[in-house]
Amino acid sequence: MSKACWSTEIAGFAIKLSQQGCDRFTVTYGKQIESKRSYAQAAASLGEAIMHALVCEDRLDNRQKGER
């Protein structure tokens, strides 16, 4: 059984976190679905999805140091 934990929409993309059981999560970002993720893996995937969406909205600058 899947439990919806959190969701938002950024840059027109739905970002969702759901839990299927102990240390078993799914992160959905637009059409990308990453399932059977541990807590740590899901946290990393969720963070990457949020930050990527924010870059798409020009709310973050993801250039490397020294890059123009």
Sequence and secondary structure as in RCSB ss.txt:
>XXXX:A:sequence
MSKACWSTEIAGFAIKLSQQGCDRFTVTYGKQIESKRSYAQAAASLGEAIMHALVCEDRLDNRQKGER
>XXXX:A:secstr
  EEEEEEEETTEEEEEEEEETTEEEEEETTEEEEEE HHHHHHHHHHHHHHHHHHTTSS    TT  
